[in-house]
Amino acid sequence: MPLTYHENLFTELLSVLKDAGQLTELAVNSSCMNEATAPILAEICGIKKLTLHGPGRAILNLLPGWLGRLSRSLTGLHLKVS
């Protein structure tokens, strides 16, 4: 969760994570929740614990559908504002 980052730094990484079957816990900040990366992030499934630090409109608009897909696995959700 870097404070400064190149705009597309995490786009490719998130695409890989959505296919990572063993991923159970994920914590991200705004570096992974912009207009370009939020849709990719919201495709990640199977997570048990999800923490979103400073979620913006891009991810909040996708959150209801994402939570619906996570309903069988998710046991913890934390939305944090710094």
VMD Tcl script that builds the backbone (N, CA, C; Angstrom):
set m [mol new atoms 246]
animate dup $m
set s [atomselect $m all]
$s set {name element resname resid chain x y z} {
  {N N MET 1 A 0.829 -1.183 0.000}
  {CA C MET 1 A 0.000 0.000 0.000}
  {C C MET 1 A 0.879 1.255 0.000}
  {N N PRO 2 A 1.534 1.519 -1.095}
  {CA C PRO 2 A 2.409 2.695 -1.156}
  {C C PRO 2 A 1.621 3.994 -1.161}
  {N N LEU 3 A 2.238 5.038 -0.628}
  {CA C LEU 3 A 1.598 6.343 -0.622}
  {C C LEU 3 A 1.725 7.030 -1.980}
  {N N THR 4 A 2.829 6.795 -2.674}
  {CA C THR 4 A 3.003 7.332 -4.022}
  {C C THR 4 A 3.262 6.170 -4.966}
  {N N TYR 5 A 2.782 6.282 -6.190}
  {CA C TYR 5 A 2.866 5.175 -7.126}
  {C C TYR 5 A 2.568 5.675 -8.533}
  {N N HIS 6 A 3.043 4.950 -9.526}
  {CA C HIS 6 A 2.701 5.236 -10.910}
  {C C HIS 6 A 1.255 4.795 -11.124}
  {N N GLU 7 A 0.492 5.512 -11.889}
  {CA C GLU 7 A -0.940 5.261 -12.059}
  {C C GLU 7 A -1.277 3.823 -12.450}
  {N N ASN 8 A -0.479 3.196 -13.285}
  {CA C ASN 8 A -0.774 1.839 -13.762}
  {C C ASN 8 A 0.075 0.757 -13.103}
  {N N LEU 9 A 0.713 1.078 -11.996}
  {CA C LEU 9 A 1.636 0.149 -11.348}
  {C C LEU 9 A 0.981 -1.175 -10.965}
  {N N PHE 10 A -0.246 -1.155 -10.481}
  {CA C PHE 10 A -0.868 -2.364 -9.961}
  {C C PHE 10 A -1.865 -3.027 -10.908}
  {N N THR 11 A -2.084 -2.468 -12.079}
  {CA C THR 11 A -3.070 -3.013 -13.009}
  {C C THR 11 A -2.764 -4.465 -13.364}
  {N N GLU 12 A -1.546 -4.754 -13.763}
  {CA C GLU 12 A -1.179 -6.115 -14.156}
  {C C GLU 12 A -1.170 -7.061 -12.960}
  {N N LEU 13 A -0.689 -6.594 -11.825}
  {CA C LEU 13 A -0.655 -7.422 -10.617}
  {C C LEU 13 A -2.058 -7.840 -10.190}
  {N N LEU 14 A -3.006 -6.932 -10.240}
  {CA C LEU 14 A -4.381 -7.262 -9.853}
  {C C LEU 14 A -4.980 -8.302 -10.785}
  {N N SER 15 A -4.626 -8.243 -12.043}
  {CA C SER 15 A -5.114 -9.251 -12.990}
  {C C SER 15 A -4.618 -10.636 -12.611}
  {N N VAL 16 A -3.410 -10.727 -12.113}
  {CA C VAL 16 A -2.852 -12.005 -11.662}
  {C C VAL 16 A -3.531 -12.456 -10.374}
  {N N LEU 17 A -3.781 -11.532 -9.455}
  {CA C LEU 17 A -4.389 -11.879 -8.172}
  {C C LEU 17 A -5.802 -12.434 -8.307}
  {N N LYS 18 A -6.533 -11.996 -9.313}
  {CA C LYS 18 A -7.910 -12.485 -9.449}
  {C C LYS 18 A -7.962 -13.972 -9.751}
  {N N ASP 19 A -6.846 -14.532 -10.223}
  {CA C ASP 19 A -6.772 -15.963 -10.506}
  {C C ASP 19 A -6.008 -16.734 -9.429}
  {N N ALA 20 A -5.627 -16.057 -8.344}
  {CA C ALA 20 A -4.878 -16.702 -7.268}
  {C C ALA 20 A -5.849 -17.375 -6.312}
  {N N GLY 21 A -6.024 -18.671 -6.440}
  {CA C GLY 21 A -6.996 -19.421 -5.650}
  {C C GLY 21 A -6.694 -19.492 -4.172}
  {N N GLN 22 A -5.456 -19.266 -3.766}
  {CA C GLN 22 A -5.083 -19.381 -2.359}
  {C C GLN 22 A -5.116 -18.048 -1.615}
  {N N LEU 23 A -5.456 -16.962 -2.281}
  {CA C LEU 23 A -5.510 -15.646 -1.650}
  {C C LEU 23 A -6.698 -15.586 -0.700}
  {N N THR 24 A -6.440 -15.375 0.590}
  {CA C THR 24 A -7.529 -15.343 1.567}
  {C C THR 24 A -7.676 -13.998 2.257}
  {N N GLU 25 A -6.638 -13.166 2.216}
  {CA C GLU 25 A -6.703 -11.874 2.887}
  {C C GLU 25 A -6.107 -10.816 1.972}
  {N N LEU 26 A -6.798 -9.685 1.850}
  {CA C LEU 26 A -6.351 -8.626 0.956}
  {C C LEU 26 A -6.583 -7.276 1.618}
  {N N ALA 27 A -5.546 -6.433 1.642}
  {CA C ALA 27 A -5.638 -5.065 2.136}
  {C C ALA 27 A -5.048 -4.154 1.070}
  {N N VAL 28 A -5.814 -3.163 0.649}
  {CA C VAL 28 A -5.356 -2.237 -0.389}
  {C C VAL 28 A -5.732 -0.811 -0.025}
  {N N ASN 29 A -5.010 0.136 -0.631}
  {CA C ASN 29 A -5.372 1.544 -0.483}
  {C C ASN 29 A -5.697 2.109 -1.859}
  {N N SER 30 A -5.718 3.406 -1.971}
  {CA C SER 30 A -6.146 4.042 -3.224}
  {C C SER 30 A -5.268 3.675 -4.413}
  {N N SER 31 A -4.082 3.148 -4.166}
  {CA C SER 31 A -3.214 2.753 -5.273}
  {C C SER 31 A -3.825 1.634 -6.111}
  {N N CYS 32 A -4.811 0.928 -5.567}
  {CA C CYS 32 A -5.471 -0.169 -6.295}
  {C C CYS 32 A -6.959 0.082 -6.505}
  {N N MET 33 A -7.426 1.291 -6.235}
  {CA C MET 33 A -8.870 1.535 -6.304}
  {C C MET 33 A -9.238 2.730 -7.172}
  {N N ASN 34 A -8.450 2.996 -8.215}
  {CA C ASN 34 A -8.817 4.102 -9.097}
  {C C ASN 34 A -9.764 3.594 -10.190}
  {N N GLU 35 A -10.129 4.451 -11.109}
  {CA C GLU 35 A -11.095 4.082 -12.153}
  {C C GLU 35 A -10.615 2.902 -13.003}
  {N N ALA 36 A -9.313 2.801 -13.221}
  {CA C ALA 36 A -8.781 1.726 -14.065}
  {C C ALA 36 A -8.642 0.411 -13.309}
  {N N THR 37 A -8.246 0.475 -12.050}
  {CA C THR 37 A -7.955 -0.755 -11.306}
  {C C THR 37 A -9.118 -1.281 -10.488}
  {N N ALA 38 A -10.056 -0.450 -10.113}
  {CA C ALA 38 A -11.181 -0.895 -9.278}
  {C C ALA 38 A -11.975 -2.042 -9.919}
  {N N PRO 39 A -12.294 -1.999 -11.216}
  {CA C PRO 39 A -13.022 -3.127 -11.807}
  {C C PRO 39 A -12.233 -4.439 -11.763}
  {N N ILE 40 A -10.922 -4.353 -11.914}
  {CA C ILE 40 A -10.087 -5.554 -11.844}
  {C C ILE 40 A -10.056 -6.068 -10.409}
  {N N LEU 41 A -9.890 -5.164 -9.459}
  {CA C LEU 41 A -9.874 -5.528 -8.045}
  {C C LEU 41 A -11.167 -6.230 -7.652}
  {N N ALA 42 A -12.278 -5.722 -8.131}
  {CA C ALA 42 A -13.590 -6.264 -7.768}
  {C C ALA 42 A -13.870 -7.634 -8.382}
  {N N GLU 43 A -12.980 -8.125 -9.225}
  {CA C GLU 43 A -13.125 -9.465 -9.790}
  {C C GLU 43 A -12.452 -10.536 -8.928}
  {N N ILE 44 A -11.668 -10.101 -7.938}
  {CA C ILE 44 A -10.974 -11.053 -7.074}
  {C C ILE 44 A -11.992 -11.737 -6.177}
  {N N CYS 45 A -11.986 -13.049 -6.158}
  {CA C CYS 45 A -12.951 -13.821 -5.368}
  {C C CYS 45 A -12.228 -14.738 -4.389}
  {N N GLY 46 A -12.979 -15.306 -3.460}
  {CA C GLY 46 A -12.442 -16.262 -2.505}
  {C C GLY 46 A -11.789 -15.653 -1.291}
  {N N ILE 47 A -11.828 -14.352 -1.160}
  {CA C ILE 47 A -11.190 -13.663 -0.041}
  {C C ILE 47 A -12.002 -13.883 1.240}
  {N N LYS 48 A -11.303 -14.104 2.339}
  {CA C LYS 48 A -11.961 -14.220 3.642}
  {C C LYS 48 A -11.968 -12.894 4.383}
  {N N LYS 49 A -10.880 -12.132 4.251}
  {CA C LYS 49 A -10.767 -10.833 4.926}
  {C C LYS 49 A -10.366 -9.781 3.914}
  {N N LEU 50 A -11.121 -8.698 3.883}
  {CA C LEU 50 A -10.881 -7.611 2.937}
  {C C LEU 50 A -10.813 -6.292 3.694}
  {N N THR 51 A -9.741 -5.537 3.459}
  {CA C THR 51 A -9.580 -4.221 4.062}
  {C C THR 51 A -9.340 -3.210 2.961}
  {N N LEU 52 A -10.171 -2.187 2.909}
  {CA C LEU 52 A -10.037 -1.109 1.931}
  {C C LEU 52 A -9.697 0.168 2.689}
  {N N HIS 53 A -8.481 0.678 2.499}
  {CA C HIS 53 A -8.023 1.909 3.144}
  {C C HIS 53 A -8.355 3.092 2.240}
  {N N GLY 54 A -9.227 3.964 2.689}
  {CA C GLY 54 A -9.587 5.145 1.918}
  {C C GLY 54 A -10.303 4.847 0.622}
  {N N PRO 55 A -11.344 4.014 0.662}
  {CA C PRO 55 A -12.043 3.686 -0.586}
  {C C PRO 55 A -12.705 4.921 -1.197}
  {N N GLY 56 A -12.565 5.048 -2.492}
  {CA C GLY 56 A -13.178 6.157 -3.214}
  {C C GLY 56 A -14.413 5.703 -3.970}
  {N N ARG 57 A -14.965 6.614 -4.733}
  {CA C ARG 57 A -16.199 6.352 -5.461}
  {C C ARG 57 A -16.070 5.184 -6.433}
  {N N ALA 58 A -14.910 5.041 -7.076}
  {CA C ALA 58 A -14.726 3.974 -8.077}
  {C C ALA 58 A -14.972 2.594 -7.474}
  {N N ILE 59 A -14.399 2.327 -6.306}
  {CA C ILE 59 A -14.578 1.005 -5.700}
  {C C ILE 59 A -15.898 0.919 -4.941}
  {N N LEU 60 A -16.339 2.000 -4.351}
  {CA C LEU 60 A -17.613 1.968 -3.610}
  {C C LEU 60 A -18.793 1.677 -4.533}
  {N N ASN 61 A -18.727 2.146 -5.778}
  {CA C ASN 61 A -19.793 1.840 -6.737}
  {C C ASN 61 A -19.833 0.353 -7.088}
  {N N LEU 62 A -18.673 -0.301 -7.053}
  {CA C LEU 62 A -18.583 -1.723 -7.383}
  {C C LEU 62 A -18.750 -2.631 -6.171}
  {N N LEU 63 A -18.660 -2.064 -4.976}
  {CA C LEU 63 A -18.646 -2.865 -3.752}
  {C C LEU 63 A -19.887 -3.730 -3.548}
  {N N PRO 64 A -21.112 -3.265 -3.786}
  {CA C PRO 64 A -22.272 -4.141 -3.572}
  {C C PRO 64 A -22.229 -5.427 -4.403}
  {N N GLY 65 A -21.895 -5.322 -5.669}
  {CA C GLY 65 A -21.791 -6.509 -6.520}
  {C C GLY 65 A -20.640 -7.410 -6.100}
  {N N TRP 66 A -19.519 -6.793 -5.723}
  {CA C TRP 66 A -18.352 -7.551 -5.294}
  {C C TRP 66 A -18.663 -8.319 -4.012}
  {N N LEU 67 A -19.306 -7.657 -3.069}
  {CA C LEU 67 A -19.666 -8.332 -1.816}
  {C C LEU 67 A -20.637 -9.480 -2.072}
  {N N GLY 68 A -21.502 -9.333 -3.047}
  {CA C GLY 68 A -22.406 -10.422 -3.408}
  {C C GLY 68 A -21.644 -11.647 -3.889}
  {N N ARG 69 A -20.588 -11.416 -4.664}
  {CA C ARG 69 A -19.773 -12.534 -5.154}
  {C C ARG 69 A -18.901 -13.124 -4.053}
  {N N LEU 70 A -18.602 -12.328 -3.026}
  {CA C LEU 70 A -17.780 -12.802 -1.914}
  {C C LEU 70 A -18.607 -13.381 -0.770}
  {N N SER 71 A -19.904 -13.390 -0.903}
  {CA C SER 71 A -20.774 -13.743 0.224}
  {C C SER 71 A -20.511 -15.127 0.811}
  {N N ARG 72 A -20.005 -16.056 0.025}
  {CA C ARG 72 A -19.738 -17.407 0.541}
  {C C ARG 72 A -18.403 -17.509 1.279}
  {N N SER 73 A -17.490 -16.601 0.998}
  {CA C SER 73 A -16.158 -16.711 1.590}
  {C C SER 73 A -15.834 -15.622 2.609}
  {N N LEU 74 A -16.381 -14.435 2.452}
  {CA C LEU 74 A -15.987 -13.283 3.262}
  {C C LEU 74 A -16.448 -13.400 4.710}
  {N N THR 75 A -15.477 -13.269 5.634}
  {CA C THR 75 A -15.797 -13.288 7.067}
  {C C THR 75 A -15.449 -11.978 7.738}
  {N N GLY 76 A -14.696 -11.115 7.054}
  {CA C GLY 76 A -14.324 -9.837 7.631}
  {C C GLY 76 A -14.173 -8.759 6.570}
  {N N LEU 77 A -14.791 -7.604 6.815}
  {CA C LEU 77 A -14.702 -6.456 5.914}
  {C C LEU 77 A -14.386 -5.228 6.742}
  {N N HIS 78 A -13.336 -4.506 6.343}
  {CA C HIS 78 A -12.951 -3.284 7.037}
  {C C HIS 78 A -12.798 -2.166 6.017}
  {N N LEU 79 A -13.539 -1.095 6.209}
  {CA C LEU 79 A -13.401 0.115 5.401}
  {C C LEU 79 A -12.782 1.155 6.300}
  {N N LYS 80 A -11.604 1.627 5.943}
  {CA C LYS 80 A -10.868 2.562 6.796}
  {C C LYS 80 A -10.627 3.874 6.062}
  {N N VAL 81 A -10.781 4.955 6.790}
  {CA C VAL 81 A -10.507 6.277 6.261}
  {C C VAL 81 A -9.385 6.867 7.092}
  {N N SER 82 A -8.361 7.356 6.408}
  {CA C SER 82 A -7.197 7.908 7.121}
  {C C SER 82 A -7.424 9.340 7.486}
}
mol reanalyze $m
mol bondsrecalc $m
mol representation Tube
mol addrep $m
